[in-house]
C-alpha cells in the first residue's frame, strides 16, 4: 500500500490502463483504435504524464471492456487514507 501512496493519481491510473490492456493482449495501437484516441496519448496516459478527461476515461473503459468503477476499484487506483 505504501508504494501506491507514493504514486500520484495519474501514475496509478496509467498503470491500471496498462495492466488491463496487457490482460486483453492489446497493443497501444489496438487500444487507441478501439478508444478512438491517438496512440501517443495512450502512451502518455500509461506513463502518468496525462490527466485524461472523463470522456476519455469512458472511452478507455469501453475499449477495455470494463466498467469505470471496476477499473478504479480492482486495479489499485483508489488509495485508502
N, C-alpha and C positions, 0 to 999 in steps of 0.2 A: 504494500500500500504506500510506503514511503516514496517509492520511485514515481508513482502516479502524481503525488503531491508536488514533485519537482518539475513535472512537465506541465506546460500551460494547456489550456483547453484546445487550442489549435493543434498542438502536437498530439494530444490524446485522440482528438477526432481523426487526424491524419493516420495515426497508427490503426485505428479501428477500421477506416476505409480500406487501407492496405490489407489488413488481415482478412476482412470479408471478401475483398477482390481475389485474394490468393486462394481462399477456401473454394471459390467458384471457378478457379483456374482461368481468370480473365487477365489479359494484358491491360496495361493502362489504355492502350488504343481501343481495345474492345469496350472497356468501361466508358471511355469518352464517347464512343459512338452510341452506345445504348443510352447514356445520360444526356446526349446532345450537348456536351461540354468539351472544350478543347483539351487535348491530351496534356499540354503543358500546364494547364490549370489543375488537372487531376494530380500531376506530379507535385505541384506547389502545395496542394491541399495535403497530400500524403507526407510531405516534408514539414508540415506545420507552418508553412510560410504564408498561407492564405486564411482569411476568415470568411468562409463561404456564407452566402445569404441563405435565408430559409428556403427560398425557391430552389437553390442549387442543392441544399441538403435533401430536399424532397426528391429532386431528380436523381441524385445518387442513390438514395434508399430504394426508389423504384427500380433503377437499373440493377441494383444488387439484390433485388427480390427480398427485401426485409423492411419491417416497419421501422420508422424513425425511433420509436420508443425502444425497440429491441436493440437497435444499433447502439443507443446510449447505455441501456441497462446491461447488455450482455457482452460488450466489447471494451469495458474499462474506461469509458469516458467520464462517467459520474464518479465523484470522489466524495465520500462522507467526511465531513469536517469534525 
